[in-house]
Amino acid sequence: MRLRNKPWAKEKIASYPHYVIPHPEQYKGRWKEVFGNDQPIHIEIGTGKGKFITEMAKLHPHINYIGIELYPSVLVSALDKLIENELPNVRLLNVNAKDLTNFFAEGEIERIYLNFSDPWPKKRHEKRRLTYRAFLELYERILVDEGEIHLKTDNQGFFEYSLVSFSQYGLVLTYVSLDLHHSDFTGNVMTEYEEKFAAKGNRIYRCEAKYPPKHRLT
C-alpha cells in the first residue's frame, strides 16, 4: 500500500513535544522520569495510526506505553488520537527501530508489541524483518530479564518465519494462535490493519514469546 505523504506532518509533530518526544536519546534510562511514575513500560514498534496503543493505554492505565513509528505521515494520525484522548501514559517517538538501544537502557522495557509488521517476503530483505536475529538481539538489550514479545500478523509466511526465528534464538513460545479471532483468547485489542484484514476474512496469527532467564547479552 502506497503511503500518502502529508507534508505538514513534521511541523505538527514538532508542535506537540509533550506527546512526540524530540531527541529521545536524552531520556535513555530515564523514561520513568518522563512519565513521572515507576510503572512498567511497553513499546509498540510500528505503531501506525495509533489505535492499538491508545486503546491499550485506556484499558491498562497502570502501564506506560511508547509508540514507535518511522513515518511522520502515519505518526501524525496516532498523535491526533493522543491529543483527543489526553492519555497520560502514552508517548510517541518518530524514530527507526534499528536504533532502539540509543533510546532505551538495558532492562528499561518490559514488553514489545509487533503488530502487522512489514513481512519483507523476499529473501534478500530478510534482515529488514523485525523478527530477524539482529532485531531480537536489540530487543534483548532493552528488555527486562524474561521480557516478552507479542506479535500479530495476517501473513502466514512471516508468522512461520518468526516462530522459527524466536525458537532458534532461544525464546520460549508461551502462546500461539493460528486463528486468533476464532480462538478462546480474551482481551484482544485490534489495530486498524487487523480490522481491515479481518473484515476481508483473513486469518489473524498471534504469538507471545519470552526471553529465557539469564540469557541477557553481556
MOUR-V98211 format. One record per pair of residues at least 12 apart in sequence whose C-alpha atoms are under 10 Angstrom apart, sorted by the first residue. I is the first residue (numbers start at 1). J is the second residue. Records with the same first field share a line. If there is no record, write none. Layout:
I: J + J
//
This chain:
3: 71 + 73 + 74
4: 73 + 74
5: 71 + 72 + 73 + 74
6: 71 + 72 + 73 + 74 + 76
7: 72 + 73
8: 72 + 73 + 76
9: 71 + 72 + 73 + 74 + 75 + 76 + 77 + 79
10: 71 + 72 + 73 + 75 + 76 + 94
11: 72 + 76
12: 72 + 76 + 79 + 80
13: 72 + 73 + 75 + 76 + 79 + 80 + 92 + 93 + 94
16: 79 + 83
17: 91 + 92 + 93
18: 34 + 88 + 90 + 91 + 92
19: 66 + 79 + 82 + 83 + 86 + 87 + 88 + 89 + 90 + 91 + 92 + 93
20: 66 + 67 + 68 + 75 + 76 + 78 + 79 + 82 + 90 + 91 + 92 + 93 + 94
21: 34 + 66 + 91 + 92 + 93 + 94 + 95
22: 92 + 93 + 94 + 95
23: 93 + 94 + 95 + 103
24: 92 + 93 + 94 + 95 + 102 + 103 + 104
25: 99 + 100 + 101 + 102 + 103 + 104 + 105
26: 102 + 103 + 104
27: 102 + 103 + 104 + 105
28: 100 + 101 + 102 + 103 + 104 + 105 + 106 + 108
29: 103 + 104 + 105 + 106 + 107 + 108 + 109 + 142
30: 103 + 104 + 105 + 108
31: 64 + 66 + 103 + 104 + 105 + 108 + 109
32: 64 + 108
34: 89 + 91
35: 64 + 65 + 88 + 89 + 90 + 91
36: 88 + 89
37: 62 + 63 + 64 + 89
38: 62 + 63 + 64
39: 61 + 62 + 63 + 64 + 65 + 89
40: 62 + 63 + 64 + 65 + 108 + 109 + 110 + 111 + 144
41: 62 + 63 + 64 + 65 + 66 + 89 + 90 + 108 + 109 + 110 + 111 + 112 + 143
42: 63 + 64 + 65 + 66 + 67 + 90 + 108 + 109 + 110 + 111 + 112 + 113 + 143 + 148 + 149
43: 64 + 65 + 66 + 67 + 68 + 90 + 91 + 92 + 109 + 110 + 111 + 112 + 113 + 114 + 149
44: 65 + 66 + 67 + 68 + 69 + 92 + 97 + 111 + 112 + 113 + 114 + 115 + 149 + 150
45: 66 + 67 + 68 + 69 + 70 + 93 + 95 + 96 + 97 + 100 + 112 + 113 + 114 + 115 + 116 + 117 + 130
46: 67 + 68 + 69 + 70 + 71 + 74 + 75 + 94 + 95 + 96 + 97 + 113 + 114 + 115 + 116 + 117 + 118 + 130
47: 66 + 67 + 68 + 69 + 70 + 74 + 75 + 78 + 92 + 93 + 113 + 114 + 115 + 116 + 117 + 191
48: 67 + 68 + 69 + 70 + 71 + 72 + 73 + 74 + 75 + 76 + 77 + 78 + 115 + 116 + 117 + 191 + 192 + 193
49: 67 + 69 + 73 + 74 + 75 + 76 + 77 + 78 + 79 + 80 + 81 + 191 + 192 + 193
50: 67 + 68 + 69 + 74 + 75 + 76 + 77 + 78 + 79 + 80 + 81 + 82 + 92 + 191 + 192
51: 77 + 78 + 81 + 82 + 189 + 190 + 191 + 192 + 193
52: 67 + 78 + 113 + 115 + 188 + 189 + 190 + 191 + 192 + 194
53: 65 + 66 + 67 + 78 + 81 + 82 + 90 + 91 + 92 + 113 + 189 + 190 + 191
54: 67 + 78 + 79 + 81 + 82 + 85 + 86 + 87 + 89 + 90 + 91 + 189
55: 81 + 85 + 87 + 189 + 190 + 191
56: 89 + 90 + 187 + 188 + 189 + 190
57: 87 + 88 + 89 + 90
58: 85 + 87 + 88 + 89 + 90
59: 187 + 189
60: 89
61: 87 + 88 + 89 + 90
62: 89
63: 89 + 90 + 110
64: 87 + 88 + 89 + 90 + 91 + 109
65: 87 + 88 + 89 + 90 + 91 + 92 + 109 + 111 + 112
66: 89 + 90 + 91 + 92 + 93 + 109 + 112
67: 90 + 91 + 92 + 93 + 94 + 95 + 113
68: 91 + 92 + 93 + 94 + 95 + 96 + 97 + 100
69: 92 + 93 + 94 + 95 + 96 + 97
70: 93 + 94 + 95 + 96 + 97
71: 94 + 95 + 96
72: 93 + 94 + 95
74: 94
75: 92 + 93 + 94
76: 92 + 94
78: 92
79: 91 + 92
97: 130 + 135 + 138 + 139
98: 128 + 130 + 134 + 135 + 138 + 139
99: 135 + 138
100: 135 + 138 + 139 + 141 + 142
101: 138 + 139 + 140 + 141 + 142
102: 142
103: 142
104: 139 + 141 + 142 + 143
105: 141 + 142 + 143 + 144
106: 138 + 139 + 140 + 141 + 142 + 143 + 144 + 145 + 216 + 217
107: 139 + 140 + 141 + 142 + 143 + 144 + 145 + 146 + 147 + 216
108: 141 + 142 + 143 + 144 + 145
109: 139 + 140 + 141 + 142 + 143 + 144 + 145 + 147 + 148
110: 142 + 143 + 144 + 145 + 146 + 147 + 148 + 149
111: 139 + 142 + 143 + 144 + 146 + 147 + 148 + 149 + 150 + 210
112: 139 + 142 + 143 + 147 + 148 + 149 + 150 + 151 + 208 + 209
113: 148 + 149 + 150 + 151 + 152 + 208
114: 130 + 131 + 149 + 150 + 151 + 152 + 153 + 206
115: 150 + 151 + 152 + 153 + 154 + 190 + 191 + 193 + 194 + 206
116: 151 + 152 + 153 + 154 + 155 + 158 + 159 + 191 + 192 + 193 + 194 + 204 + 205 + 206
117: 129 + 130 + 131 + 151 + 152 + 153 + 154 + 155 + 158
118: 130 + 153 + 155 + 158
119: 131 + 153 + 154 + 155 + 156 + 157 + 158 + 159 + 161 + 162
120: 157 + 158
121: 155 + 157 + 158 + 161
126: 161
129: 158 + 161 + 162
130: 158 + 162
131: 149 + 151 + 158 + 159 + 161 + 162 + 163 + 164 + 165 + 166
132: 161 + 162 + 164 + 165 + 166 + 169
133: 162 + 165 + 166 + 168 + 169
136: 149 + 165 + 166 + 169 + 171 + 211
137: 169 + 216 + 217
138: 217
139: 211
140: 211 + 215 + 216 + 217
141: 216 + 217 + 218
142: 216
143: 211 + 216
144: 211 + 213 + 216
145: 210 + 211 + 212 + 213 + 214 + 215 + 216
146: 171 + 172 + 209 + 210 + 211 + 212 + 213 + 214 + 215 + 216
147: 171 + 209 + 210 + 211 + 212 + 213
148: 171 + 172 + 173 + 174 + 208 + 209 + 210 + 211 + 212
149: 166 + 171 + 173 + 207 + 208 + 209 + 210 + 211
150: 174 + 175 + 206 + 207 + 208 + 209 + 210
151: 163 + 176 + 205 + 206 + 207 + 208 + 209
152: 177 + 180 + 190 + 191 + 194 + 204 + 205 + 206 + 207 + 208
153: 180 + 193 + 194 + 197 + 202 + 203 + 204 + 205 + 206 + 207
154: 178 + 179 + 180 + 193 + 194 + 197 + 198 + 202 + 203 + 204 + 205 + 206
155: 202 + 203 + 204 + 205
156: 178 + 203 + 204 + 205
158: 205
159: 178 + 204 + 205 + 206 + 207
160: 205
162: 207
163: 176 + 207 + 208 + 209
166: 208 + 209 + 210 + 211
167: 209
169: 211
170: 209 + 210 + 211 + 212 + 215
171: 208 + 209 + 210 + 211 + 212 + 213 + 215
172: 208 + 209 + 210 + 211 + 212
173: 207 + 208 + 209 + 210 + 211
174: 207 + 208 + 209 + 210
175: 206 + 207 + 208 + 209 + 210
176: 205 + 206 + 207 + 208 + 209
177: 204 + 205 + 206 + 207 + 208
178: 203 + 204 + 205 + 206 + 207
179: 202 + 203 + 204 + 205 + 206
180: 203 + 204 + 205 + 206 + 207
181: 198 + 202 + 203 + 204 + 205 + 206
182: 203 + 204
185: 206
//
